[in-house]
Amino acid sequence: MKPVLRVDDSNASAVEGRPTLDVKKAVWNWSMIAGAIFLGPLTFGWGAVLMCCVLTYFSLLVGHSAGMHRMMIHKTYQCPQLLERTLIYIGVLVGMAGPFGILRIHDVRDWAQRQKECHDFFAHRRSYLKDVFWQLTCCFEFTHPPRFTIEDQLAGDRWYQFLEATWRYHQLIVAVPLYSFGGWTWIVWGIFVRVSIGIVGHWTITYFCHNPGCGKWGVKGASVQASNIPGIGFLTHGECWHNNHHAFPESARIGLDKGQTDLSWVFISWLGKIGLATNIGLPRSFDQRDDLFLVDDLVPRIQELKSPSPVRDDPG
C-alpha cells in the first residue's frame, strides 16, 4: 500500500506566500474558545465535565484519528460505506472543518513539509502562541500555489458534499440531546468546551510533533522532520508517534515500537477482527523505501532545519 497523493506541485512554491486572515475560520474558532473561557466557569458541574471528557475523547479517537486521518486521508484501511460515512460524520462533529477542508489542510501542509524548503506557517517554526494564532485564524495565500485534487470517490459523494457545506451547523444536532439531559450547562461543556479542546489540542499536538524531538526515521529531502512525543500516547490516541507516521503514512498503525500506545490502532484492528475493516495497511519494509534514512536521534538534524525561514510576511 502506497501513500495517497492529492497535491500536484508543478511550478508551485512552498516558501513564497503569506498567512492571511480567514474571517470564517477565525470567527468560528475564537467564538468557540470565547464561549468556553467565559461560559465554562459559570456553568461548571462535574457531570458536565465528565460528559465533555467522554465526548471529546470518543469523537477525536473514532471520528478524527481513526476516521478522518487514517481512513479518509491516508486510506490505510477500508470499511463498509455506512460505517465509513458514520466515522467521518463523527469527525465532522469534532468541529474543526468539513471532510474536504480537513483533506486540504492536511495534504497541503504535508506536501509543504516534504519540500526542501517551506514557509514557517507549515513548518511550525515560530513560537507556540504565534503558531496557534496562525492555525486558528489564518489561511495561507500562496504566490505559486500547488494544485489540490480530491479523488472522485470522495468529491462526487453527495453526503460528503453536504457535510462540507453544512459542517458547522451539525453542532445544533448535538445540542438537542445535550440540552435534554443537562440544559444549558451541557450545551456549554458539550459544544463550546469540547470543540475548543478539539481544535486547540489538535494544533498543539501538531506543533510539538513537528518541532525537535526524538525519533529514529528521517525523510530524505524534507524540510520538516516529525518527532515522537513519549508519554502521551493514550491522550493523543497514538497520533503523538508522528516520526513513525511521517516515515510510514501508509500504515494504519502509528505506534510501531514497544510501549508506544496507539488506541486508534486498537480500534482499527478490532474492526478488522469483526470483519468491518479490510485492506489494513502496515509499514512497508525499509528496503522498499529509498526516501528514508535511519538515525539514532533526529534532534540535531531537526534543530538545523528549524531555523526560521527568510520569508516573514504575516498579518499584523
Summary of the structure (lengths in Angstrom):
residues: 316
radius of gyration: 19.3
end to end distance: 43.7
largest distance: 57.6
contacts: 1020
relative contact order: 0.18
helix: 55%
strand: 8%
